[in-house]
Amino acid sequence: MAIPIKAVPILTGKIADDFVREAEKREKHPTPGLSQDQEERIAKVMKQMREFRFPWEKKK
Protein backbone atom coordinates (compact mmCIF):
# COMPACT_ATOMS: atom_id res chain seq x y z
CA MET A 1 0.00 0.00 0.00
CA ALA A 2 1.49 3.35 -1.02
CA ILE A 3 1.97 6.20 1.41
CA PRO A 4 0.42 9.43 0.14
CA ILE A 5 2.78 12.33 -0.50
CA LYS A 6 2.01 15.25 1.76
CA ALA A 7 1.20 18.54 0.10
CA VAL A 8 4.04 21.05 -0.03
CA PRO A 9 3.05 24.42 1.41
CA ILE A 10 3.20 27.31 -1.06
CA LEU A 11 3.95 30.80 0.15
CA THR A 12 1.77 33.55 -1.24
CA GLY A 13 1.20 37.24 -0.68
CA LYS A 14 3.21 39.33 1.75
CA ILE A 15 4.85 36.29 3.36
CA ALA A 16 6.18 35.14 -0.01
CA ASP A 17 7.47 38.62 -0.84
CA ASP A 18 9.22 38.89 2.54
CA PHE A 19 10.76 35.45 2.08
CA VAL A 20 12.13 36.26 -1.38
CA ARG A 21 13.39 39.67 -0.26
CA GLU A 22 15.22 38.14 2.73
CA ALA A 23 16.69 35.34 0.58
CA GLU A 24 18.02 37.85 -1.96
CA LYS A 25 19.48 40.01 0.84
CA ARG A 26 21.31 37.02 2.34
CA GLU A 27 22.56 36.01 -1.10
CA LYS A 28 24.25 39.41 -1.50
CA HIS A 29 25.61 39.48 2.07
CA PRO A 30 26.45 35.92 3.16
CA THR A 31 27.19 35.31 6.80
CA PRO A 32 30.88 35.23 7.69
CA GLY A 33 32.62 31.89 8.04
CA LEU A 34 34.85 30.71 10.82
CA SER A 35 38.05 32.54 11.65
CA GLN A 36 41.41 30.79 11.31
CA ASP A 37 41.64 30.54 15.12
CA GLN A 38 38.20 28.93 15.35
CA GLU A 39 39.05 26.40 12.64
CA GLU A 40 42.30 25.49 14.42
CA ARG A 41 40.46 25.02 17.73
CA ILE A 42 37.88 22.78 16.06
CA ALA A 43 40.62 20.73 14.38
CA LYS A 44 42.39 20.32 17.75
CA VAL A 45 39.21 19.12 19.47
CA MET A 46 38.40 16.73 16.62
CA LYS A 47 41.92 15.25 16.83
CA GLN A 48 41.56 14.79 20.59
CA MET A 49 38.23 13.05 20.05
CA ARG A 50 39.72 10.66 17.47
CA GLU A 51 42.65 9.81 19.75
CA PHE A 52 40.64 9.47 22.98
CA ARG A 53 40.90 6.15 24.79
CA PHE A 54 39.15 5.12 27.96
CA PRO A 55 41.53 4.38 30.86
CA TRP A 56 40.82 0.64 30.64
CA GLU A 57 41.70 0.65 26.93
CA LYS A 58 45.17 2.15 27.38
CA LYS A 59 48.11 -0.13 26.69
CA LYS A 60 50.63 -0.58 29.47
C-alpha positions in Angstrom: 0.0 0.0 0.0 1.5 3.3 -1.0 2.0 6.2 1.4 0.4 9.4 0.1 2.8 12.3 -0.5 2.0 15.3 1.8 1.2 18.5 0.1 4.0 21.0 0.0 3.1 24.4 1.4 3.2 27.3 -1.1 3.9 30.8 0.2 1.8 33.6 -1.2 1.2 37.2 -0.7 3.2 39.3 1.8 4.9 36.3 3.4 6.2 35.1 0.0 7.5 38.6 -0.8 9.2 38.9 2.5 10.8 35.4 2.1 12.1 36.3 -1.4 13.4 39.7 -0.3 15.2 38.1 2.7 16.7 35.3 0.6 18.0 37.9 -2.0 19.5 40.0 0.8 21.3 37.0 2.3 22.6 36.0 -1.1 24.2 39.4 -1.5 25.6 39.5 2.1 26.4 35.9 3.2 27.2 35.3 6.8 30.9 35.2 7.7 32.6 31.9 8.0 34.8 30.7 10.8 38.0 32.5 11.7 41.4 30.8 11.3 41.6 30.5 15.1 38.2 28.9 15.4 39.0 26.4 12.6 42.3 25.5 14.4 40.5 25.0 17.7 37.9 22.8 16.1 40.6 20.7 14.4 42.4 20.3 17.7 39.2 19.1 19.5 38.4 16.7 16.6 41.9 15.2 16.8 41.6 14.8 20.6 38.2 13.0 20.1 39.7 10.7 17.5 42.6 9.8 19.7 40.6 9.5 23.0 40.9 6.1 24.8 39.1 5.1 28.0 41.5 4.4 30.9 40.8 0.6 30.6 41.7 0.6 26.9 45.2 2.2 27.4 48.1 -0.1 26.7 50.6 -0.6 29.5 
